[in-house]
Amino acid sequence: MANFDWHAERSDLSDLTLLDRAPESEGIDLSAVRRYRLARLRGEMKSRAIAAVILSDPVDIRYATGTRNMQVFSARNAPSRYLLVTEHRTILYEFTGCMHLAAGFETIDEVRPARTASFVAAGPNIAERERDWAAEMAATLRELVGREATVGLERMNAGAAIALAAESFRIVDAQQPAEMARAIKSPEEMKCVKASLRATETAVARLRDAIRPGLSENELWSVLHRSVIAQNGDYCETRLLSSGQRTNPWFQETGPKRIADGELIALDTDVVGCHGYYSDFSRTFHCGPSKPTEAQRTLYKTALEQVEHNMQVIRPGMSFRDYAERAWTIPERYFANRYYLSAHGCGMTGEYPYLYHRADFPDAGYDGTIEPGMTLCVESYIGEEGGSQGVKLEQQMLVTESGTELLSKFPFETNLLS
């Protein structure tokens, strides 16, 4: 009974009172969002002299058109659903029996049945199927953009890509124009981002409210997932929730372990939420009824210090290299277990750019410019190598013309800060 009394006392999340509303009430012009995104993609294609792109990543297909269909399935079984984009035309090749799903989208000029060129679909005839796929696509490309045009391909089977290259087109990677297009959000897109975040924050509040000794990590994680789906979100991209010893090192996904009194519980939302937009923030909680230890508070406050410092550093027009130089210096005792990034882009998933720690920049980093319209997630993981626990915190923010705007509103834990 005592555990339930403790649980009831900590269930008040007054800071979220105004956030618990249906995403559909946001007044979003989704047609304008779709038109903006397709124009962004075409602009990036034009700047690189790419006449056509063939997209198979379901997230990029949704970005360019707004259409969604079996995203996890089609990500693994490519090409089974793919999109052809040229300067003036879009053709969606939809999975068998699903052509009706794209009806009414102003971003789609034509829907055709996809020719699935995967081994599970074609078996030992895979090479022949890939050649047939390439011949069919080549005929359409010659009609729309001419012979020997530059064509961007994304995440296609090696055999399909080789077969299309044999049709005399110049093949390049489509990832760059797609990622660069997605990096800059419109004001209407930001309504989608915020709607997704509000729904995810409601889900995290329900997860936090459900914490009690004896509950398994899997059972606790299911509270978040259920709420996300009930609010018309899509899915959780990872299962990053762990407790106690399993919080160190990071990246241990949720399992059957039972949560015990006094343990920390760390999570990263990684939610593909409302309208397909990514809600990506991290929080760490404490399981009572016992009070947090001084060691737990130190980890928590250190992680928050890193996040807040790096958020204050970010400014429009800043180079990635300059950010790395100005970012928070990770204390030596936490360096080995540091999160692999200092910050990263965020849109319909985690995306360009990656911003690296100062020490990692020479080997892993690349330069670029932080621009208005980018949404960034600022990361921290604090836990000693070989330690018994760790803290994961992360905030999502928007870069504006004059500075930044905090997007993730879920409160931090007063019992771990006091």
Residue pairs with C-beta under 8 A, 6 or more apart in sequence:
2 289
3 212
3 213
3 214
3 261
3 288
3 289
4 212
5 289
6 212
6 288
6 289
7 209
7 211
7 212
7 288
10 209
10 288
11 209
13 205
13 208
13 209
13 411
15 409
15 410
15 411
16 201
16 202
16 205
16 409
16 410
16 411
19 198
19 201
19 202
19 409
20 198
20 202
20 205
21 198
22 231
23 195
23 196
23 198
23 199
23 231
23 232
23 274
23 275
24 232
26 191
26 192
26 194
26 195
27 191
28 188
28 191
28 192
28 195
28 275
29 188
30 66
30 192
30 275
31 106
32 186
32 188
33 66
33 186
33 188
33 189
33 192
33 275
34 65
34 66
34 105
34 106
34 107
35 106
35 107
36 186
36 188
36 189
37 63
37 64
37 66
37 181
37 182
37 189
38 64
38 65
38 85
38 90
38 107
40 181
40 182
40 184
41 53
41 63
41 64
41 85
41 177
41 178
41 181
42 85
42 87
43 181
44 176
44 177
44 178
44 180
44 181
45 51
45 52
45 53
45 85
45 87
45 152
45 177
46 87
47 177
48 172
48 176
48 177
49 150
50 150
50 151
50 152
50 172
50 174
50 177
51 86
51 87
51 145
51 146
51 149
51 150
51 151
52 84
52 85
52 86
52 141
52 144
52 145
52 149
52 151
52 152
53 84
53 85
53 151
53 152
53 153
53 154
53 174
53 177
53 178
54 79
54 82
54 83
54 84
54 137
54 151
54 152
54 153
54 154
54 156
54 174
55 61
55 64
55 82
55 83
55 85
55 154
55 174
55 178
56 74
56 78
56 79
56 81
56 82
56 83
56 154
56 155
56 156
57 75
57 154
57 155
57 178
58 68
58 69
58 70
58 71
58 72
58 74
58 75
58 81
59 71
59 272
59 276
59 348
59 349
60 83
60 154
60 178
60 182
61 67
61 81
61 82
61 83
61 92
62 68
62 71
62 276
62 348
63 178
63 181
63 182
63 276
63 347
63 348
64 83
64 85
64 90
64 107
65 83
65 90
65 92
65 102
65 105
65 107
65 108
66 105
66 107
67 92
67 101
67 102
67 105
67 107
67 108
68 234
68 276
69 81
69 94
69 95
69 98
69 101
70 81
70 95
70 98
71 234
71 235
71 272
72 235
73 80
74 80
74 81
74 95
77 116
77 118
77 120
77 121
78 118
78 155
78 156
78 157
79 93
79 114
79 115
79 116
79 117
79 118
79 133
79 156
79 157
79 160
80 95
80 114
80 116
80 118
80 121
81 92
81 93
81 94
81 95
81 98
81 114
82 93
82 114
83 90
83 91
83 92
83 93
84 90
84 91
84 92
84 93
84 137
84 140
84 141
84 144
86 144
86 145
89 109
89 110
89 144
90 107
90 108
90 109
90 110
91 108
91 109
91 110
91 111
91 112
91 140
92 102
92 108
92 110
92 111
92 112
93 111
93 112
93 113
93 114
93 115
94 101
94 102
94 111
94 112
94 113
94 114
95 114
95 116
96 113
96 114
96 116
99 111
99 112
99 113
102 108
102 111
115 129
115 132
115 133
115 136
116 122
116 129
117 126
117 129
117 130
117 132
117 133
117 157
117 159
117 160
118 126
118 157
119 126
121 129
122 128
122 129
122 130
126 159
127 159
130 157
130 159
130 160
130 162
130 163
131 163
133 160
133 163
134 160
134 163
134 164
134 166
134 167
135 163
135 167
137 164
138 164
138 167
138 169
141 149
141 151
141 167
141 169
145 151
147 168
147 169
148 168
148 169
148 170
149 169
149 170
150 169
150 170
150 172
151 164
151 169
151 170
151 171
151 172
152 171
152 172
152 173
152 174
152 177
153 161
153 164
153 171
153 172
153 173
153 174
154 173
154 174
154 175
154 178
156 164
161 171
164 171
165 171
179 351
179 352
180 352
182 345
182 347
182 348
182 351
182 352
183 345
183 347
183 351
183 352
183 353
183 371
183 373
183 374
184 371
184 372
184 373
184 374
185 193
185 347
185 373
185 374
185 375
185 398
186 373
189 277
189 347
190 375
190 398
192 274
192 275
192 276
192 277
193 277
193 347
193 375
193 398
193 407
194 407
195 273
195 274
195 275
195 277
196 233
196 271
196 273
196 274
196 275
196 277
196 278
196 279
197 273
197 279
197 281
197 396
197 407
197 408
197 409
198 409
199 227
199 228
199 231
199 232
199 233
199 273
199 274
199 279
200 228
200 233
200 269
200 271
200 273
200 279
200 281
201 279
201 408
201 409
201 410
202 227
202 231
203 223
203 224
203 225
203 227
203 228
203 231
203 233
203 269
203 271
204 224
204 267
204 269
204 283
204 410
205 410
206 223
206 224
206 227
207 220
207 221
207 223
207 224
207 227
207 267
208 283
208 285
210 220
210 223
211 220
211 259
211 265
211 285
211 287
212 259
212 287
213 258
213 259
213 260
213 261
213 287
214 258
214 259
215 258
215 259
216 255
216 256
216 257
216 258
216 259
217 241
217 242
217 243
217 246
217 254
217 255
217 256
217 257
217 259
217 265
218 254
218 255
218 256
220 241
220 254
220 259
220 265
221 236
221 239
221 241
221 254
221 267
224 236
224 241
224 267
224 269
224 271
225 235
225 236
228 234
228 235
228 236
228 271
228 273
229 235
231 273
231 274
232 274
233 271
233 272
233 273
233 274
233 279
234 271
234 272
234 273
234 276
235 271
235 272
236 269
236 270
236 271
236 272
237 270
237 271
237 272
237 278
237 349
238 253
238 268
238 270
239 253
239 254
240 250
240 251
240 253
240 254
240 267
240 268
240 270
240 392
241 253
241 254
241 265
241 266
241 267
241 268
242 250
242 252
242 253
242 254
242 255
242 257
242 265
242 266
242 267
243 257
243 259
243 260
243 263
243 264
243 265
243 266
243 287
244 257
244 259
244 260
244 263
244 264
244 388
244 389
245 388
245 389
246 252
246 255
246 257
247 264
247 265
247 266
247 284
247 383
247 389
247 390
247 391
247 392
248 337
248 383
248 384
248 387
248 388
248 389
248 390
249 337
249 383
249 385
249 390
250 266
250 337
250 339
250 381
250 383
250 390
250 392
259 265
259 287
260 287
261 287
261 288
261 289
261 290
262 286
262 287
262 288
262 290
262 293
263 286
263 287
263 389
264 284
264 285
264 286
264 287
264 296
264 299
264 389
264 390
264 391
265 284
265 285
265 286
265 287
266 282
266 283
266 284
266 285
266 390
266 391
266 392
267 282
267 283
267 284
267 285
267 392
268 280
268 281
268 282
268 392
268 394
269 279
269 280
269 281
269 282
270 278
270 280
270 350
271 278
271 279
271 280
272 278
272 348
272 349
273 279
276 348
277 347
277 348
278 346
278 347
278 348
278 349
278 350
279 396
279 408
280 346
280 350
280 377
280 394
280 396
281 377
281 394
281 395
281 396
281 408
281 410
282 379
282 380
282 392
282 393
282 394
283 392
283 393
283 410
283 412
283 413
284 300
284 303
284 391
284 392
284 393
284 413
284 416
285 413
286 292
286 296
286 413
286 415
286 416
291 415
292 300
292 415
292 416
295 389
296 389
296 391
296 416
297 416
297 417
297 418
299 382
299 383
299 389
299 390
299 391
300 382
300 391
300 393
300 413
300 416
300 417
301 416
301 417
302 331
302 334
302 382
302 391
303 380
303 381
303 382
303 391
303 392
303 393
304 380
304 393
304 412
304 417
305 328
306 328
306 330
306 380
306 382
306 393
307 378
307 379
307 380
307 393
307 394
307 395
309 327
309 328
310 327
310 328
310 342
310 343
310 378
311 378
311 395
311 397
311 404
311 406
313 323
313 326
313 327
314 323
314 343
314 370
314 376
314 378
314 397
314 399
314 404
315 370
315 399
315 403
315 404
316 370
316 371
316 372
316 399
316 400
316 401
316 402
316 403
317 369
317 370
317 371
318 369
318 370
319 367
319 368
319 369
319 370
320 353
320 355
320 356
320 365
320 366
320 367
320 368
320 369
320 370
321 361
321 365
321 367
323 342
323 343
323 355
323 370
324 342
324 355
324 356
324 357
324 358
324 361
324 365
325 358
327 342
327 355
327 357
327 358
329 358
330 338
330 357
330 359
333 384
333 385
334 382
334 383
334 384
335 359
336 385
337 381
337 382
337 383
337 384
337 385
337 387
337 390
338 357
338 381
339 379
339 380
339 381
339 392
340 360
341 354
341 355
341 356
341 357
341 379
342 355
342 356
342 357
342 378
342 379
343 355
343 376
343 377
343 378
343 379
344 350
344 351
344 353
344 354
344 355
344 376
344 377
344 379
345 351
345 352
345 353
345 354
345 374
345 375
345 376
345 377
346 375
346 376
346 377
346 396
347 375
350 377
353 366
353 368
353 370
353 374
354 364
354 365
354 366
355 365
355 376
356 364
356 365
370 376
370 399
371 399
372 399
372 400
372 401
373 398
373 399
374 398
374 399
375 396
375 397
375 398
375 399
375 407
376 396
376 397
376 398
376 399
377 394
377 395
377 396
377 397
378 394
378 395
378 397
379 394
380 391
380 392
380 393
380 394
381 390
381 391
381 392
382 390
382 391
383 389
383 390
383 391
384 390
393 412
394 408
395 406
395 407
395 408
396 407
396 408
397 404
397 405
397 406
397 407
397 408
398 404
398 405
398 407
